[in-house]
Amino acid sequence: MAWIFIALGLVTLLLAGDFLVRGAVNLALRLGISSLVVSLTVVAFGTSAPELLVVLSAMLDGSTGLAMGNIVGSNTANILLVLGLPGLAAGLYTAGFDAKKAYIFMMLATLLFIVLAFIGPFIWWHGVGLLAVLTMILIEQAWAVSRKNAVAVVSGDLDGVDPSMPGWKIAFYLILGLIGLPLGAKVLVVNAEIIARDFGVPETTIGLTLLAVGTSLPELATTVVAAIRRQADVALGNVIGSNMFNLLAIIGIAALVGPIPVAGELLSFDLWVMLAASLLLIPFVFFGLNITRIWGGALTMLYIVYFLLVLL
């Protein structure tokens, strides 16, 4: 039964990813803002919801190692796997999209998270600080869009984009996506965790590998659909925004629930892998490179190597 539920979870994730991308890009048209900004907020929050559910559940169960491992592993998977696999399959044409400011915010969040991890454990005032930083970033993004009076960058000839789509249909797509993504991920992760525990896999390893991949599947589903629809700004913005939400919002909220210690192996290895993966985005963000099939294959291979190192 667990394997059947895993398959159902995957199908739910893929369908919900399609709904969320359709709703987000059409919402961008309706509001007169870029789909990149929408993906940094609406899509990022929706695809980070599984991490939030898993982390809070782990905190309430006292499995703090699983919670922290899930976030660190998920951020690494978001870059290497979520951008790598769609890049390998179809290529992501990211050269025409300006994500510099959002990327800088993501790197600042990553560095802040690493510093606090070494000071650790994460407690309530760390959580308040992380949530305050996220609030300031979102306010700055909203103010920048308002000041520039930005117009939508998506065009009506893109597949799935309908400038005349009624508001109720946009809301329907967004609601289905935001509900379906965390639901599908929850079903997938719970049943995959049951299978993994039967093999005696340690808690931290489960968080860094199985749960990280499972809770990154919404980002992967959304990115695959965005790549197919040639909406690379949604794909790139989704990953950058999700990583910011993971570090600032999810750990911020979880730290309000209770202290989160940081395991030694995370400090000595996994946090640095997460930082290195984040730095790999520099050529695509600042130098106008597309994530071609070659780059996609390289990112995917790096993640496979990392996954095996953690398991072994």
MOSUL-V779972 format. One record per residue. N is the residue number from 1. SS is DSSP state (hx for helix, st for strand, lp for the rest). PSI is psi in whole degrees, 0 to 359 (* if undefined). BURIAL is + if it has 24 or more other ideal C-beta (glycine too) atoms within 12 Angstrom, else -. Layout:
# MOSUL-V779972
n: <N N>
ss: <SS SS>
psi: <PSI PSI>
burial: <BURIAL BURIAL>
This chain:
# MOSUL-V779972
n: <1 2 3 4 5 6 7 8 9 10 11 12 13 14 15 16 17 18 19 20 21 22 23 24 25 26 27 28 29 30 31 32 33 34 35 36 37 38 39 40 41 42 43 44 45 46 47 48 49 50 51 52 53 54 55 56 57 58 59 60 61 62 63 64 65 66 67 68 69 70 71 72 73 74 75 76 77 78 79 80 81 82 83 84 85 86 87 88 89 90 91 92 93 94 95 96 97 98 99 100 101 102 103 104 105 106 107 108 109 110 111 112 113 114 115 116 117 118 119 120 121 122 123 124 125 126 127 128 129 130 131 132 133 134 135 136 137 138 139 140 141 142 143 144 145 146 147 148 149 150 151 152 153 154 155 156 157 158 159 160 161 162 163 164 165 166 167 168 169 170 171 172 173 174 175 176 177 178 179 180 181 182 183 184 185 186 187 188 189 190 191 192 193 194 195 196 197 198 199 200 201 202 203 204 205 206 207 208 209 210 211 212 213 214 215 216 217 218 219 220 221 222 223 224 225 226 227 228 229 230 231 232 233 234 235 236 237 238 239 240 241 242 243 244 245 246 247 248 249 250 251 252 253 254 255 256 257 258 259 260 261 262 263 264 265 266 267 268 269 270 271 272 273 274 275 276 277 278 279 280 281 282 283 284 285 286 287 288 289 290 291 292 293 294 295 296 297 298 299 300 301 302 303 304 305 306 307 308 309 310 311 312>
ss: <lp hx hx hx hx hx hx hx hx hx hx hx hx hx hx hx hx hx hx hx hx hx hx hx hx hx hx hx hx hx hx lp lp lp hx hx hx hx hx hx hx hx hx hx hx hx hx hx hx hx hx hx hx hx hx hx hx hx hx hx lp lp lp hx hx hx hx hx hx hx hx hx hx hx hx hx hx hx hx hx lp hx hx hx hx hx hx hx hx lp lp st lp lp lp lp lp lp lp hx hx hx hx hx hx hx hx hx hx hx hx hx hx hx hx hx hx hx hx lp lp st lp hx hx hx hx hx hx hx hx hx hx hx hx hx hx hx hx hx hx hx hx hx hx hx hx hx lp lp lp lp lp lp lp lp lp lp lp lp lp lp lp lp lp lp hx hx hx hx hx hx hx hx hx hx hx hx hx hx hx hx hx hx hx hx hx hx hx hx hx hx hx hx hx hx hx lp lp lp lp lp hx hx hx hx hx hx hx hx hx hx hx hx hx hx hx hx hx hx hx hx hx hx hx hx hx hx lp lp lp hx hx hx hx hx hx hx hx hx hx hx hx hx hx hx hx hx hx hx hx hx hx hx hx hx hx lp lp st lp lp lp hx hx hx hx hx hx hx hx hx hx hx hx hx hx hx hx lp lp hx hx hx hx hx lp lp lp lp st lp hx hx hx hx hx hx hx hx hx hx hx hx hx hx hx hx hx hx hx lp>
psi: <325 320 324 316 328 316 318 322 319 316 317 319 316 316 317 325 320 315 318 320 316 313 319 314 327 328 322 316 315 321 350 28 168 149 337 315 319 320 332 344 286 308 318 317 317 318 347 352 321 318 317 315 316 315 314 320 317 320 316 332 356 11 69 329 321 320 311 318 325 317 312 314 324 319 323 316 325 320 307 320 314 325 332 311 312 325 319 323 315 349 144 119 80 356 331 5 135 104 21 309 315 321 319 318 318 318 321 319 320 314 319 317 316 318 313 328 321 332 322 169 164 124 187 321 333 317 317 318 316 318 325 319 316 318 317 321 314 322 318 319 315 319 320 319 317 319 321 350 49 145 164 142 352 149 160 346 1 142 131 351 126 100 338 8 129 155 323 327 321 313 322 315 313 317 315 318 314 332 317 323 304 327 312 319 320 314 316 311 315 314 325 324 322 315 316 319 335 337 6 34 132 155 313 321 322 317 318 336 284 307 324 314 317 314 349 353 325 317 319 316 315 320 320 314 317 322 318 322 4 36 68 336 323 318 308 315 326 316 313 314 320 320 321 315 319 313 320 312 310 311 326 313 317 324 337 337 321 168 143 100 157 120 150 323 330 318 326 340 300 324 324 327 318 317 316 319 320 321 337 344 349 312 327 329 318 337 10 24 143 152 87 179 326 312 319 319 321 315 318 318 321 321 321 318 314 315 315 321 320 318 325 *>
burial: <- - - - - + - - + + - + + + + + + + + + + + + + + + + + + + + - + + + + + + + + + + + + + + + + + + + + + + + + + + + - - - + + + + + + + + + + + + + + + + + + + + + + + + + + - + + + + + - - + + + - + + + - + + + + + + - + + + - + + - - + + + + - - + + - + + + - + + - - + + - - + - - - + - - - - - - + + + - - - + - + + - - - - - - - - + - - + + - + + + + + + + + + + + + + + + + + + - - + - - - - - - + + + + + + + + + + + + + + + + + + + + + + + + + + + + + + + + + + + + + + + + + + + + + + + + + + + + + + + + - + + + + - + + + - - + + - + + + + + + - + + - - + + - - - + + + + - - + + - + + + - + + - - + + - - + - ->
